[in-house]
Amino acid sequence: MSILTTHAGSLPRAEALMTFMEAANRGEAIDERAYESEVRRAVADVVRRQAELGIDVIDDGEQSKIGFIAYVNERLEGLELRPPHPGQESPFSGSKEFVAFPEFYAWVLRTQHGGPGGGIPHMICRGPIAYKGMAKLKSDIDHFKAALAAVQVTGAFMPSASPASVEHWQKNEYYKTDEEYVFAIAAAMREEYQAIVDAGFQVQIDDPFLSTYYISDPKLTVDDALTFGEMRVEALNHALRGIPPERVRYHTCYGINMGPRTTDLEMKHIAGLMLKVNAGAYSFEAANPRHEHEWMVWQSVKLPDGKKLIPGMITHSSVLVEHPELIAQRLVRFADVVGRENVIAGSDCGFATHPSRDPEIHPTIAWAKLKALCEGAQLATRQLWR
């Protein structure tokens, strides 16, 4: 027996792969066969590196995706590109976080993003939502299977966007109500969830907006956020119907913001709602200094039988590499509360949610953090099974 290790999904991409993605984003024609060959090579590399580090449950690093949500732009019918709106320079603009620290976010925009720009482009829904991405999904599955054939690991998963994530970034201008739109997305994304499970993998549902909706508007209350979440969880469960919970991992987080984070919704408010998702394991932030104390929430929140927690033991919100002994301490705390067999060591969020040559966390640090994660889990295992 041992504490297993995993992570939240996205991993650094190779330079050659980013060159293709940058060209495609500029609207340039690319050699699709050469691109697929590069994706296959990149997936093989990240799978090998994960296995060499000793990560037990691995993924394809989301190497082919232009973003953990944006990738659905190519996989859903009914979406059109809306030009960016001036004044929307940051995804945090207008949020509780932005209002609390306007000088900080102005500084970030100026020093890290070159100052205000033309806004953020989004897709909008202008017609019936339907899934059209099976060919791209099959390609991802095939690349991952080919890479897995060369390594020995305990398990494998593939991330997929939640209906709420799609709803948030791909705005609705077609369906009469939010509920109608979310359930339409759920029906379409169900095809992706089912195909991933049918391929022999666990599906990980990426759903940051269960946690981050609360900060999006200064007027929102905790009750508002929970009401928002209830319907989205219902839609997600509808999409997951018939899929065994043990084949599903659920991930929520507070995004990739390296900011003060004083306005984050607390785990004590959303733990019960999170557990309503029909999943076998739940991944969430627990390593950054804004949320590390929340392991205590699980002293009062009952983890249902047969369920597991995947608390983050390493964070994307700091360039400091966690010490393995600290990671072991964190794991032992969780194990003492919910049982050693119910804890898997994870990460707070992905390390490359969008392809970038200037990421928040440098690739060398991301891999060093994952190495520390494995070493910390080994230390915890020795303590918990001695």
N, C-alpha and C positions, 0 to 999 in steps of 0.2 A: 504494500500500500504506500501511497505517496501523495503529496499535494501536486496536482497537475498544473501545468502552465499553458497560457494562451495569451491572446491580446485582442484589441478591438477591431483590427482589420487592415487599415491602409498602412503600407510600408513604402519607404523611399523608392523612387523610380530611377532607372538608369538614364544617363544623359541622352543616349541615342533614342530612347523611347520618348523622352520629353521633346526632342527635336521634331519628331513626327507629330506629336500632339499640338505643339505650338503652330506648326504649319497648317494643320487642319483647323485650328481655332481662328487663324487669319483668313480662312476661306480658300486656301491654296489646295490644289489637287495633290494627293499623295499616292504613292505606289502601295495599294492595299495589300498586295502579297508580301512586299517587303515589311510593311507595318505589322502584319500578322506574325511574320517570322520573328520580328523584334519583340513582340508581346510574348511569344512562346519562349524566347530566350530569357526574357526578364522574369517570367513566372518561374521557370526552372531555377533561376538564380536565387530568387527570394525563398522558394521552397527549400532549396538546399541549405541556405544560410539559417533558416529557422530550425531545420532538423539538426544541423551541426551545433547550434547553440544548446539544443536540448529542449526546445519548446515542444510540448506534447500534442497540442491541438492547434493546427496551423491553417492558414488560408493562402490564397494566391496573391496577397498583398494589394488587391484591387488594381493591379498593374494596367489593365486595359481601360480603366474608367477615368473620365475627365473630371470627375468629382463624385463624392459619395452619394449626392442627390442628382447632380446635373446629368449623370449618365443616362437617366431615364428619358431625357429629351429625345434620344434616338430610339427609345423602346416603347413609347406610348403614342398612339394615334390621338388626334384632337388638339395638339399643342402647336402654338405659333410663337415666334420670337417677338417680344415687345422691346423696342429700343429703350435704353436706360433713361431714367428720369433724373435731371439735375437735382442736386440736394440729397441724393441717396448715396453719398460717397462711401459709407461704411455700413456693414450689416447691423451695426449696433446703433446707428443713428436713430434718435428718438426713443431709445430704450431706457429703462430704469438705470442701467449701467452708464449710459452716455450722459444722462441727466445728472447722475451723482458725481461724475468725474469728467466734465466737458473739457477742461484744460488738458487732461491726460490724453483723451481720444483725439483732440486736435493736434497734439504733439505726435501721436502715433501716425496720424494721417499725413502729417507734414514730413516726418523723418523716415518713415518706413514705406509710405505709399506715394511719395512724390507730391503730396498736396491734393486738394479737392479735384475730382475729375468729373466726368459726365454722368456718373451714377452707375448703378448696377443693372445689367441686362437680365431679364427674366423671361421665361416662357409663360404664355397664358393659355388657358383652355378656351378654345373657340368652337369645339365640336365634341361629339361623343368620345369618351375615353375608351380605348381598347389596346390590348397588348400586341405589339408587332415586333418585339425584340428577340424572338426565339432563336433566330440564326446567330445573333451576337452572343446570346447566352450560351448556346451550344458551343460556340467557339471558345468562350471562357472556360466552360466545363471540360472541353477536350484538352485545352492547354494545361489545366490544373491536374487532370488525371494523368497526363503524360509525365508531368513533373513528379507527381506522387509515386509513380512506378519506380523512381530511382532512390527513394528514401524510405525509412521506417519511422512512422509516427503513430501516436495513439488514436488520433482522430483528425478530421478535416471539416472546415466550415466555409461557407461563402456568404458574405454580407449582401443585404438587399434593402432598399429604402422602404420605410414604413409609409402607409397611406398619408399620415399626417405630415411627414417630411415633404412628400410630393405636393400636397395641398399648399403648404406654406410657400414654396418657391415657385410653383407653377400656378399662378393665380387664376381663379375661376371667373370667366365671363360667359359661360354657357348654361350651366346648371342653375336651377331655380333657388336651391338652398345649399348651404355648406354641407349639410348631412347627405344630400343627394350626390354631391360632388365627391365627398370622401368615400362613400360606399361604392361609387363607380370606379374610383382609383383602386379601392380594395379588391374589387372583382377582377380588375386587370392585373394588378400585381400578384394576385393569387397564382396566376399561371407561372410567374417566375419563382415564387416560393415553392410551389409543388414540383417544378422541374428540378430545382436544386436538390430537394429531398429525394426525388426519384433517381437522381444521379448518384446517390449514396452518401451525400454530405449532410451536415447540419446546415440549416438556414439561419443566419443571424439577421434579425430585424433591427435596422438602425433607426432609432426614433428619438433624436435629441429634443424634439419639440414637446415631448411630455414634460421635460424639465425646463426648457428655455422659453416657452410661450409666456410664462409669468413675467419675464423681464422685458418683453417686447413693447409693452405700453405702461407708462408710469401709473395709469389709473387702475390697472388690473389688481384684484385682490387674490389671495390664496384660493378662496372659494371659486372665483372666476376661472382660475387655472385648472382646478379640479373638475369643474363642469365641462370645460373645454376638453380635458383629457378623457372623461368618461365616454363620450360619444366616439372619440378616436380609438380608444381601446376596444370598444364594441365593434367598430368597423374592422380593426385589425383581427380580432378573434373570428369575425365572419370570414376573412380572407384565409385564416389558418384552419378553418374547420376541416376535420378529417385527418389532419396531419398530427401524428403522435407528438405530444409535448416534448418528449425527450429528443426529438429531431429539431427542436427550435431553441435558439438562444435569442434573448432580447437584450438590446443595448440602448441605454439612454445616457446622456451626458449634457454638459453645458457648453458645448462647442469648443472651438480652438482658440478662444479668446485668452491671450496672455495679459489680463488686466486685473484690476483690484478685486472684482467678483463679489463685492459686498452685497449685491442685490440678488444673488442666486436663490432660487427656491430650495428649501431644505429637504433632505431625505425624509425627515419625520412627516412631512406633508404628503409625499408622493409614494412612499414605500407600499402602502396598502393598494393604491391604484396600480402600481407597477406589477404587483403580484397577481392582479386580475388577468394579465396577459397569459394566454394558454401556451406557456413556454416551460421548458425544463430547467433553464438556467437564466440568471439575470445579471447583466454586466452594467456597472455604474462607477462613477468617480469616487475614489476613497483615498487617493494618494496625495492630492494637493492640499496645502495648508488651510484651505477654506472648507474642506469636507472630510479631512482625515478623522476628526473626532466623531463622525457620524456612525462609526462601527457600533456605538452604544445604542443606536436606534434599534438594533436587532435583539437587544435585551428585552424589549417590550413588543416588538413585531414578531409574530410567530411565522417562521418559515414553514410552509406546507410540506408534508411528507413527500419525499421523492424529488423535491426541488433543490437546486444548488445556487449558490451565489458566486459571481465572478467579480469581486471588488477590484478596483484598480490598485495595484501595488507600485506602479510607476506612472508618472504623469507626463503629459505633453505640454504642460503649462509652465515648465521650468527646464532650463538647460543643465541644472544640477543632476548628476547621475546618483540615484539612490544607492545607499550602501546595502549590500546583501543582508547584513544583520538587522537593519531597520526593516527591510522587506519581511524578514522572518518574524520579527516582532509583530508586524501588522497582521501577518497570516495567522499567527498563534492567537491573537486577540479574537479574530473572526472565528477561528476553529473552536475556541473555548465557548463561544456564544451559540453557534449554530451546529457544531459538530465537525470534526476534521474531515469526514467523508463528504461534507456538503460545501466545501470551499475549493475553488479553482483560482489560481493566481492570474490576474489579468492586468490590463492597462486602462487608464482613465479614458482615453480616446485614441483615435488613430494618429499615426505620425506623418501621414502624407495625404490628408483628405482631399487636396487638390494638387495637380502637378505644378511644381514651381522650382525654379533654380534658386530661389531665396526663401526656403521654408522657415517656419517658426523654429523647428528643431532640426539642426544639421543631421544628415544621415549618419555620420559617425557617432553622434550622441544617441540617436535613436537605437542603433544596434548595441551600443554600450549599455543602455538602459535595459534592453531585452536580455542581455547577458547577465546583468545584475539580477533581473527577475528570476532567471533559472537558478542562479546561485543561492538566492534568498529562499526559494522554494525547497531547495535541497537541505538548507539549514533547518527550515521549519519542519520538514519531514523527519529529520533526525530527532528533533525535540518532541514531536507529536507521536512518534511510533517507537520511542526508545524503551 
